[in-house]
Amino acid sequence: MREDRMEVYSDQKNAVVIRHPDRRFPGILIQGDTLHQLCAQADQGLSMLDPTSDAFKELNSVRNALWSLKCHYKDVLVAHDIGMPFSEQ
C-alpha cells in the first residue's frame, strides 16, 4: 500500500469522483458492496435472457467486466488483510 494525494471533485455518497495524479481524467469510485450488487444484478439479468440472443451476449460482456473488477477488488483486500464489505452466500 502507498498513500497518494487525489483530487476529489465530488464526494457524493456512492458517486465519488476523483482524479489519480497519474491519470488525465477523473474516475468514479465504486464501493465494494455496490460493485457486489452490480454483479448480482448482471447475473440476474442474464438469467432472464435467451443465451443465444444478442442481448445476452452484450449483457454477458458487461457482467464479465464487472466480475473481473470484483475479483481484483477481492484479491487486493485479501492481500492487505481487509475484510469484505459483503457476504457471498
Jmol script that loads the backbone (N, CA, C; Angstrom):
load data "model"
ATOM      1  N   MET A   1       0.841  -1.172   0.000  1.00  0.00           N
ATOM      2  CA  MET A   1       0.000   0.000   0.000  1.00  0.00           C
ATOM      3  C   MET A   1       0.885   1.234   0.000  1.00  0.00           C
ATOM      4  N   ARG A   2       0.377   2.256  -0.648  1.00  0.00           N
ATOM      5  CA  ARG A   2       1.047   3.550  -0.607  1.00  0.00           C
ATOM      6  C   ARG A   2      -0.007   4.628  -0.445  1.00  0.00           C
ATOM      7  N   GLU A   3       0.410   5.763   0.001  1.00  0.00           N
ATOM      8  CA  GLU A   3      -0.500   6.892   0.123  1.00  0.00           C
ATOM      9  C   GLU A   3      -0.166   7.890  -0.965  1.00  0.00           C
ATOM     10  N   ASP A   4      -1.193   8.506  -1.516  1.00  0.00           N
ATOM     11  CA  ASP A   4      -1.022   9.469  -2.590  1.00  0.00           C
ATOM     12  C   ASP A   4      -2.134  10.500  -2.477  1.00  0.00           C
ATOM     13  N   ARG A   5      -1.909  11.658  -2.999  1.00  0.00           N
ATOM     14  CA  ARG A   5      -2.930  12.704  -2.993  1.00  0.00           C
ATOM     15  C   ARG A   5      -3.819  12.542  -4.221  1.00  0.00           C
ATOM     16  N   MET A   6      -5.096  12.620  -4.000  1.00  0.00           N
ATOM     17  CA  MET A   6      -6.080  12.547  -5.075  1.00  0.00           C
ATOM     18  C   MET A   6      -6.867  13.850  -5.102  1.00  0.00           C
ATOM     19  N   GLU A   7      -7.285  14.246  -6.280  1.00  0.00           N
ATOM     20  CA  GLU A   7      -8.186  15.388  -6.397  1.00  0.00           C
ATOM     21  C   GLU A   7      -9.609  14.856  -6.278  1.00  0.00           C
ATOM     22  N   VAL A   8     -10.382  15.414  -5.373  1.00  0.00           N
ATOM     23  CA  VAL A   8     -11.764  14.992  -5.159  1.00  0.00           C
ATOM     24  C   VAL A   8     -12.682  16.052  -5.765  1.00  0.00           C
ATOM     25  N   TYR A   9     -13.432  15.656  -6.774  1.00  0.00           N
ATOM     26  CA  TYR A   9     -14.341  16.571  -7.451  1.00  0.00           C
ATOM     27  C   TYR A   9     -15.756  16.490  -6.894  1.00  0.00           C
ATOM     28  N   SER A  10     -16.111  15.338  -6.349  1.00  0.00           N
ATOM     29  CA  SER A  10     -17.417  15.157  -5.716  1.00  0.00           C
ATOM     30  C   SER A  10     -17.280  14.043  -4.698  1.00  0.00           C
ATOM     31  N   ASP A  11     -17.819  14.262  -3.524  1.00  0.00           N
ATOM     32  CA  ASP A  11     -17.816  13.190  -2.523  1.00  0.00           C
ATOM     33  C   ASP A  11     -19.241  12.741  -2.207  1.00  0.00           C
ATOM     34  N   GLN A  12     -20.094  12.862  -3.233  1.00  0.00           N
ATOM     35  CA  GLN A  12     -21.475  12.402  -3.100  1.00  0.00           C
ATOM     36  C   GLN A  12     -21.474  10.901  -2.790  1.00  0.00           C
ATOM     37  N   LYS A  13     -22.327  10.509  -1.869  1.00  0.00           N
ATOM     38  CA  LYS A  13     -22.414   9.106  -1.466  1.00  0.00           C
ATOM     39  C   LYS A  13     -22.641   8.209  -2.686  1.00  0.00           C
ATOM     40  N   ASN A  14     -21.835   7.162  -2.815  1.00  0.00           N
ATOM     41  CA  ASN A  14     -21.891   6.183  -3.908  1.00  0.00           C
ATOM     42  C   ASN A  14     -21.666   6.801  -5.284  1.00  0.00           C
ATOM     43  N   ALA A  15     -21.047   7.976  -5.319  1.00  0.00           N
ATOM     44  CA  ALA A  15     -20.743   8.619  -6.603  1.00  0.00           C
ATOM     45  C   ALA A  15     -19.524   9.538  -6.468  1.00  0.00           C
ATOM     46  N   VAL A  16     -18.526   9.091  -5.713  1.00  0.00           N
ATOM     47  CA  VAL A  16     -17.314   9.884  -5.514  1.00  0.00           C
ATOM     48  C   VAL A  16     -16.564   9.982  -6.840  1.00  0.00           C
ATOM     49  N   VAL A  17     -16.191  11.202  -7.207  1.00  0.00           N
ATOM     50  CA  VAL A  17     -15.420  11.427  -8.426  1.00  0.00           C
ATOM     51  C   VAL A  17     -14.047  11.949  -8.005  1.00  0.00           C
ATOM     52  N   ILE A  18     -13.002  11.201  -8.389  1.00  0.00           N
ATOM     53  CA  ILE A  18     -11.633  11.551  -8.019  1.00  0.00           C
ATOM     54  C   ILE A  18     -10.718  11.453  -9.231  1.00  0.00           C
ATOM     55  N   ARG A  19      -9.585  12.144  -9.136  1.00  0.00           N
ATOM     56  CA  ARG A  19      -8.569  12.003 -10.178  1.00  0.00           C
ATOM     57  C   ARG A  19      -7.269  11.599  -9.525  1.00  0.00           C
ATOM     58  N   HIS A  20      -6.754  10.468  -9.964  1.00  0.00           N
ATOM     59  CA  HIS A  20      -5.461   9.965  -9.524  1.00  0.00           C
ATOM     60  C   HIS A  20      -4.383  10.829 -10.168  1.00  0.00           C
ATOM     61  N   PRO A  21      -3.288  11.133  -9.483  1.00  0.00           N
ATOM     62  CA  PRO A  21      -2.272  12.015 -10.057  1.00  0.00           C
ATOM     63  C   PRO A  21      -1.631  11.501 -11.349  1.00  0.00           C
ATOM     64  N   ASP A  22      -1.659  10.192 -11.563  1.00  0.00           N
ATOM     65  CA  ASP A  22      -1.070   9.624 -12.778  1.00  0.00           C
ATOM     66  C   ASP A  22      -2.059   9.524 -13.936  1.00  0.00           C
ATOM     67  N   ARG A  23      -3.276  10.005 -13.734  1.00  0.00           N
ATOM     68  CA  ARG A  23      -4.316   9.901 -14.762  1.00  0.00           C
ATOM     69  C   ARG A  23      -4.730  11.288 -15.227  1.00  0.00           C
ATOM     70  N   ARG A  24      -5.085  11.393 -16.497  1.00  0.00           N
ATOM     71  CA  ARG A  24      -5.505  12.672 -17.059  1.00  0.00           C
ATOM     72  C   ARG A  24      -6.931  13.035 -16.652  1.00  0.00           C
ATOM     73  N   PHE A  25      -7.808  12.039 -16.665  1.00  0.00           N
ATOM     74  CA  PHE A  25      -9.219  12.285 -16.384  1.00  0.00           C
ATOM     75  C   PHE A  25      -9.628  11.666 -15.049  1.00  0.00           C
ATOM     76  N   PRO A  26     -10.621  12.269 -14.396  1.00  0.00           N
ATOM     77  CA  PRO A  26     -11.147  11.695 -13.164  1.00  0.00           C
ATOM     78  C   PRO A  26     -11.868  10.376 -13.421  1.00  0.00           C
ATOM     79  N   GLY A  27     -12.032   9.621 -12.377  1.00  0.00           N
ATOM     80  CA  GLY A  27     -12.802   8.387 -12.413  1.00  0.00           C
ATOM     81  C   GLY A  27     -13.824   8.402 -11.298  1.00  0.00           C
ATOM     82  N   ILE A  28     -14.638   7.386 -11.273  1.00  0.00           N
ATOM     83  CA  ILE A  28     -15.660   7.289 -10.231  1.00  0.00           C
ATOM     84  C   ILE A  28     -15.315   6.113  -9.329  1.00  0.00           C
ATOM     85  N   LEU A  29     -15.447   6.320  -8.046  1.00  0.00           N
ATOM     86  CA  LEU A  29     -15.150   5.296  -7.055  1.00  0.00           C
ATOM     87  C   LEU A  29     -16.418   4.499  -6.782  1.00  0.00           C
ATOM     88  N   ILE A  30     -16.346   3.203  -7.003  1.00  0.00           N
ATOM     89  CA  ILE A  30     -17.476   2.320  -6.721  1.00  0.00           C
ATOM     90  C   ILE A  30     -17.135   1.528  -5.459  1.00  0.00           C
ATOM     91  N   GLN A  31     -17.938   1.678  -4.444  1.00  0.00           N
ATOM     92  CA  GLN A  31     -17.714   0.943  -3.200  1.00  0.00           C
ATOM     93  C   GLN A  31     -17.860  -0.560  -3.449  1.00  0.00           C
ATOM     94  N   GLY A  32     -17.159  -1.358  -2.665  1.00  0.00           N
ATOM     95  CA  GLY A  32     -17.166  -2.803  -2.847  1.00  0.00           C
ATOM     96  C   GLY A  32     -18.540  -3.430  -2.732  1.00  0.00           C
ATOM     97  N   ASP A  33     -19.340  -2.952  -1.791  1.00  0.00           N
ATOM     98  CA  ASP A  33     -20.679  -3.530  -1.653  1.00  0.00           C
ATOM     99  C   ASP A  33     -21.559  -3.166  -2.849  1.00  0.00           C
ATOM    100  N   THR A  34     -21.344  -1.978  -3.418  1.00  0.00           N
ATOM    101  CA  THR A  34     -22.080  -1.578  -4.609  1.00  0.00           C
ATOM    102  C   THR A  34     -21.640  -2.407  -5.807  1.00  0.00           C
ATOM    103  N   LEU A  35     -20.350  -2.645  -5.937  1.00  0.00           N
ATOM    104  CA  LEU A  35     -19.831  -3.492  -7.012  1.00  0.00           C
ATOM    105  C   LEU A  35     -20.401  -4.901  -6.907  1.00  0.00           C
ATOM    106  N   HIS A  36     -20.460  -5.421  -5.702  1.00  0.00           N
ATOM    107  CA  HIS A  36     -21.038  -6.751  -5.464  1.00  0.00           C
ATOM    108  C   HIS A  36     -22.502  -6.787  -5.934  1.00  0.00           C
ATOM    109  N   GLN A  37     -23.254  -5.728  -5.621  1.00  0.00           N
ATOM    110  CA  GLN A  37     -24.660  -5.672  -6.018  1.00  0.00           C
ATOM    111  C   GLN A  37     -24.807  -5.567  -7.536  1.00  0.00           C
ATOM    112  N   LEU A  38     -23.951  -4.786  -8.193  1.00  0.00           N
ATOM    113  CA  LEU A  38     -23.993  -4.678  -9.654  1.00  0.00           C
ATOM    114  C   LEU A  38     -23.717  -6.033 -10.309  1.00  0.00           C
ATOM    115  N   CYS A  39     -22.782  -6.785  -9.750  1.00  0.00           N
ATOM    116  CA  CYS A  39     -22.506  -8.131 -10.271  1.00  0.00           C
ATOM    117  C   CYS A  39     -23.729  -9.029 -10.133  1.00  0.00           C
ATOM    118  N   ALA A  40     -24.376  -8.956  -8.977  1.00  0.00           N
ATOM    119  CA  ALA A  40     -25.575  -9.771  -8.743  1.00  0.00           C
ATOM    120  C   ALA A  40     -26.702  -9.374  -9.702  1.00  0.00           C
ATOM    121  N   GLN A  41     -26.857  -8.079  -9.950  1.00  0.00           N
ATOM    122  CA  GLN A  41     -27.899  -7.628 -10.874  1.00  0.00           C
ATOM    123  C   GLN A  41     -27.599  -8.078 -12.303  1.00  0.00           C
ATOM    124  N   ALA A  42     -26.347  -8.034 -12.704  1.00  0.00           N
ATOM    125  CA  ALA A  42     -25.983  -8.510 -14.047  1.00  0.00           C
ATOM    126  C   ALA A  42     -26.258 -10.004 -14.166  1.00  0.00           C
ATOM    127  N   ASP A  43     -25.925 -10.769 -13.120  1.00  0.00           N
ATOM    128  CA  ASP A  43     -26.214 -12.205 -13.133  1.00  0.00           C
ATOM    129  C   ASP A  43     -27.710 -12.452 -13.257  1.00  0.00           C
ATOM    130  N   GLN A  44     -28.503 -11.689 -12.499  1.00  0.00           N
ATOM    131  CA  GLN A  44     -29.966 -11.853 -12.530  1.00  0.00           C
ATOM    132  C   GLN A  44     -30.503 -11.514 -13.910  1.00  0.00           C
ATOM    133  N   GLY A  45     -30.016 -10.439 -14.499  1.00  0.00           N
ATOM    134  CA  GLY A  45     -30.452 -10.050 -15.835  1.00  0.00           C
ATOM    135  C   GLY A  45     -30.142 -11.117 -16.864  1.00  0.00           C
ATOM    136  N   LEU A  46     -28.960 -11.711 -16.778  1.00  0.00           N
ATOM    137  CA  LEU A  46     -28.587 -12.781 -17.706  1.00  0.00           C
ATOM    138  C   LEU A  46     -29.517 -13.975 -17.583  1.00  0.00           C
ATOM    139  N   SER A  47     -29.927 -14.266 -16.349  1.00  0.00           N
ATOM    140  CA  SER A  47     -30.781 -15.439 -16.137  1.00  0.00           C
ATOM    141  C   SER A  47     -32.145 -15.274 -16.800  1.00  0.00           C
ATOM    142  N   MET A  48     -32.510 -14.047 -17.159  1.00  0.00           N
ATOM    143  CA  MET A  48     -33.810 -13.781 -17.775  1.00  0.00           C
ATOM    144  C   MET A  48     -33.751 -13.747 -19.300  1.00  0.00           C
ATOM    145  N   LEU A  49     -32.558 -13.913 -19.854  1.00  0.00           N
ATOM    146  CA  LEU A  49     -32.396 -13.779 -21.302  1.00  0.00           C
ATOM    147  C   LEU A  49     -32.115 -15.114 -21.978  1.00  0.00           C
ATOM    148  N   ASP A  50     -32.464 -15.198 -23.222  1.00  0.00           N
ATOM    149  CA  ASP A  50     -32.139 -16.353 -24.059  1.00  0.00           C
ATOM    150  C   ASP A  50     -30.635 -16.333 -24.320  1.00  0.00           C
ATOM    151  N   PRO A  51     -29.919 -17.401 -23.924  1.00  0.00           N
ATOM    152  CA  PRO A  51     -28.465 -17.421 -24.088  1.00  0.00           C
ATOM    153  C   PRO A  51     -27.974 -17.273 -25.532  1.00  0.00           C
ATOM    154  N   THR A  52     -28.851 -17.430 -26.495  1.00  0.00           N
ATOM    155  CA  THR A  52     -28.435 -17.271 -27.896  1.00  0.00           C
ATOM    156  C   THR A  52     -28.717 -15.866 -28.433  1.00  0.00           C
ATOM    157  N   SER A  53     -29.301 -15.012 -27.605  1.00  0.00           N
ATOM    158  CA  SER A  53     -29.686 -13.677 -28.075  1.00  0.00           C
ATOM    159  C   SER A  53     -28.503 -12.706 -28.044  1.00  0.00           C
ATOM    160  N   ASP A  54     -28.608 -11.680 -28.867  1.00  0.00           N
ATOM    161  CA  ASP A  54     -27.601 -10.615 -28.865  1.00  0.00           C
ATOM    162  C   ASP A  54     -27.594  -9.878 -27.530  1.00  0.00           C
ATOM    163  N   ALA A  55     -28.774  -9.697 -26.945  1.00  0.00           N
ATOM    164  CA  ALA A  55     -28.876  -9.023 -25.652  1.00  0.00           C
ATOM    165  C   ALA A  55     -28.091  -9.789 -24.583  1.00  0.00           C
ATOM    166  N   PHE A  56     -28.180 -11.113 -24.605  1.00  0.00           N
ATOM    167  CA  PHE A  56     -27.440 -11.941 -23.653  1.00  0.00           C
ATOM    168  C   PHE A  56     -25.944 -11.719 -23.837  1.00  0.00           C
ATOM    169  N   LYS A  57     -25.500 -11.738 -25.085  1.00  0.00           N
ATOM    170  CA  LYS A  57     -24.064 -11.565 -25.359  1.00  0.00           C
ATOM    171  C   LYS A  57     -23.560 -10.214 -24.877  1.00  0.00           C
ATOM    172  N   GLU A  58     -24.348  -9.166 -25.104  1.00  0.00           N
ATOM    173  CA  GLU A  58     -23.955  -7.823 -24.661  1.00  0.00           C
ATOM    174  C   GLU A  58     -23.917  -7.732 -23.137  1.00  0.00           C
ATOM    175  N   LEU A  59     -24.975  -8.196 -22.481  1.00  0.00           N
ATOM    176  CA  LEU A  59     -25.017  -8.143 -21.026  1.00  0.00           C
ATOM    177  C   LEU A  59     -23.943  -9.040 -20.417  1.00  0.00           C
ATOM    178  N   ASN A  60     -23.670 -10.163 -21.038  1.00  0.00           N
ATOM    179  CA  ASN A  60     -22.627 -11.054 -20.528  1.00  0.00           C
ATOM    180  C   ASN A  60     -21.257 -10.368 -20.571  1.00  0.00           C
ATOM    181  N   SER A  61     -21.022  -9.555 -21.583  1.00  0.00           N
ATOM    182  CA  SER A  61     -19.776  -8.806 -21.675  1.00  0.00           C
ATOM    183  C   SER A  61     -19.656  -7.811 -20.512  1.00  0.00           C
ATOM    184  N   VAL A  62     -20.750  -7.121 -20.211  1.00  0.00           N
ATOM    185  CA  VAL A  62     -20.772  -6.187 -19.079  1.00  0.00           C
ATOM    186  C   VAL A  62     -20.589  -6.961 -17.776  1.00  0.00           C
ATOM    187  N   ARG A  63     -21.289  -8.071 -17.647  1.00  0.00           N
ATOM    188  CA  ARG A  63     -21.187  -8.905 -16.445  1.00  0.00           C
ATOM    189  C   ARG A  63     -19.754  -9.373 -16.217  1.00  0.00           C
ATOM    190  N   ASN A  64     -19.101  -9.821 -17.283  1.00  0.00           N
ATOM    191  CA  ASN A  64     -17.724 -10.297 -17.145  1.00  0.00           C
ATOM    192  C   ASN A  64     -16.776  -9.182 -16.730  1.00  0.00           C
ATOM    193  N   ALA A  65     -16.989  -7.970 -17.243  1.00  0.00           N
ATOM    194  CA  ALA A  65     -16.160  -6.830 -16.853  1.00  0.00           C
ATOM    195  C   ALA A  65     -16.359  -6.495 -15.376  1.00  0.00           C
ATOM    196  N   LEU A  66     -17.613  -6.512 -14.923  1.00  0.00           N
ATOM    197  CA  LEU A  66     -17.900  -6.247 -13.515  1.00  0.00           C
ATOM    198  C   LEU A  66     -17.272  -7.306 -12.614  1.00  0.00           C
ATOM    199  N   TRP A  67     -17.423  -8.572 -12.998  1.00  0.00           N
ATOM    200  CA  TRP A  67     -16.866  -9.650 -12.194  1.00  0.00           C
ATOM    201  C   TRP A  67     -15.337  -9.599 -12.166  1.00  0.00           C
ATOM    202  N   SER A  68     -14.723  -9.175 -13.253  1.00  0.00           N
ATOM    203  CA  SER A  68     -13.265  -9.019 -13.274  1.00  0.00           C
ATOM    204  C   SER A  68     -12.829  -7.955 -12.264  1.00  0.00           C
ATOM    205  N   LEU A  69     -13.558  -6.838 -12.228  1.00  0.00           N
ATOM    206  CA  LEU A  69     -13.263  -5.799 -11.247  1.00  0.00           C
ATOM    207  C   LEU A  69     -13.472  -6.313  -9.823  1.00  0.00           C
ATOM    208  N   LYS A  70     -14.543  -7.064  -9.619  1.00  0.00           N
ATOM    209  CA  LYS A  70     -14.827  -7.591  -8.281  1.00  0.00           C
ATOM    210  C   LYS A  70     -13.741  -8.571  -7.842  1.00  0.00           C
ATOM    211  N   CYS A  71     -13.288  -9.420  -8.733  1.00  0.00           N
ATOM    212  CA  CYS A  71     -12.218 -10.373  -8.395  1.00  0.00           C
ATOM    213  C   CYS A  71     -10.929  -9.643  -8.032  1.00  0.00           C
ATOM    214  N   HIS A  72     -10.602  -8.605  -8.796  1.00  0.00           N
ATOM    215  CA  HIS A  72      -9.414  -7.801  -8.483  1.00  0.00           C
ATOM    216  C   HIS A  72      -9.573  -7.141  -7.113  1.00  0.00           C
ATOM    217  N   TYR A  73     -10.737  -6.577  -6.870  1.00  0.00           N
ATOM    218  CA  TYR A  73     -11.037  -5.931  -5.588  1.00  0.00           C
ATOM    219  C   TYR A  73     -10.828  -6.919  -4.431  1.00  0.00           C
ATOM    220  N   LYS A  74     -11.393  -8.109  -4.578  1.00  0.00           N
ATOM    221  CA  LYS A  74     -11.268  -9.118  -3.525  1.00  0.00           C
ATOM    222  C   LYS A  74      -9.814  -9.528  -3.322  1.00  0.00           C
ATOM    223  N   ASP A  75      -9.074  -9.722  -4.409  1.00  0.00           N
ATOM    224  CA  ASP A  75      -7.653 -10.089  -4.304  1.00  0.00           C
ATOM    225  C   ASP A  75      -6.865  -9.030  -3.541  1.00  0.00           C
ATOM    226  N   VAL A  76      -7.132  -7.764  -3.828  1.00  0.00           N
ATOM    227  CA  VAL A  76      -6.425  -6.672  -3.150  1.00  0.00           C
ATOM    228  C   VAL A  76      -6.778  -6.643  -1.669  1.00  0.00           C
ATOM    229  N   LEU A  77      -8.057  -6.799  -1.340  1.00  0.00           N
ATOM    230  CA  LEU A  77      -8.437  -6.806   0.071  1.00  0.00           C
ATOM    231  C   LEU A  77      -7.796  -7.965   0.821  1.00  0.00           C
ATOM    232  N   VAL A  78      -7.790  -9.140   0.219  1.00  0.00           N
ATOM    233  CA  VAL A  78      -7.160 -10.305   0.855  1.00  0.00           C
ATOM    234  C   VAL A  78      -5.663 -10.046   1.054  1.00  0.00           C
ATOM    235  N   ALA A  79      -4.998  -9.496   0.049  1.00  0.00           N
ATOM    236  CA  ALA A  79      -3.553  -9.232   0.131  1.00  0.00           C
ATOM    237  C   ALA A  79      -3.223  -8.249   1.253  1.00  0.00           C
ATOM    238  N   HIS A  80      -4.174  -7.383   1.585  1.00  0.00           N
ATOM    239  CA  HIS A  80      -3.943  -6.384   2.627  1.00  0.00           C
ATOM    240  C   HIS A  80      -4.688  -6.703   3.919  1.00  0.00           C
ATOM    241  N   ASP A  81      -5.187  -7.949   4.018  1.00  0.00           N
ATOM    242  CA  ASP A  81      -5.867  -8.426   5.228  1.00  0.00           C
ATOM    243  C   ASP A  81      -7.025  -7.506   5.630  1.00  0.00           C
ATOM    244  N   ILE A  82      -7.843  -7.147   4.646  1.00  0.00           N
ATOM    245  CA  ILE A  82      -9.025  -6.319   4.876  1.00  0.00           C
ATOM    246  C   ILE A  82     -10.262  -7.184   4.621  1.00  0.00           C
ATOM    247  N   GLY A  83     -11.211  -7.132   5.524  1.00  0.00           N
ATOM    248  CA  GLY A  83     -12.430  -7.913   5.375  1.00  0.00           C
ATOM    249  C   GLY A  83     -13.293  -7.430   4.219  1.00  0.00           C
ATOM    250  N   MET A  84     -14.111  -8.315   3.697  1.00  0.00           N
ATOM    251  CA  MET A  84     -15.020  -7.983   2.604  1.00  0.00           C
ATOM    252  C   MET A  84     -16.231  -7.218   3.155  1.00  0.00           C
ATOM    253  N   PRO A  85     -16.704  -6.215   2.409  1.00  0.00           N
ATOM    254  CA  PRO A  85     -17.878  -5.473   2.855  1.00  0.00           C
ATOM    255  C   PRO A  85     -19.197  -6.132   2.427  1.00  0.00           C
ATOM    256  N   PHE A  86     -19.119  -7.400   2.025  1.00  0.00           N
ATOM    257  CA  PHE A  86     -20.302  -8.120   1.581  1.00  0.00           C
ATOM    258  C   PHE A  86     -20.098  -9.597   1.848  1.00  0.00           C
ATOM    259  N   SER A  87     -21.208 -10.329   1.854  1.00  0.00           N
ATOM    260  CA  SER A  87     -21.175 -11.775   2.009  1.00  0.00           C
ATOM    261  C   SER A  87     -21.521 -12.389   0.665  1.00  0.00           C
ATOM    262  N   GLU A  88     -20.849 -13.470   0.311  1.00  0.00           N
ATOM    263  CA  GLU A  88     -21.121 -14.101  -0.982  1.00  0.00           C
ATOM    264  C   GLU A  88     -21.999 -15.334  -0.845  1.00  0.00           C
ATOM    265  N   GLN A  89     -22.749 -15.408   0.224  1.00  0.00           N
ATOM    266  CA  GLN A  89     -23.625 -16.561   0.434  1.00  0.00           C
ATOM    267  C   GLN A  89     -24.975 -16.310  -0.132  1.00  0.00           C
TER     268      GLN A  89
END
end "model"
wireframe off; spacefill off
backbone 0.3
color backbone group
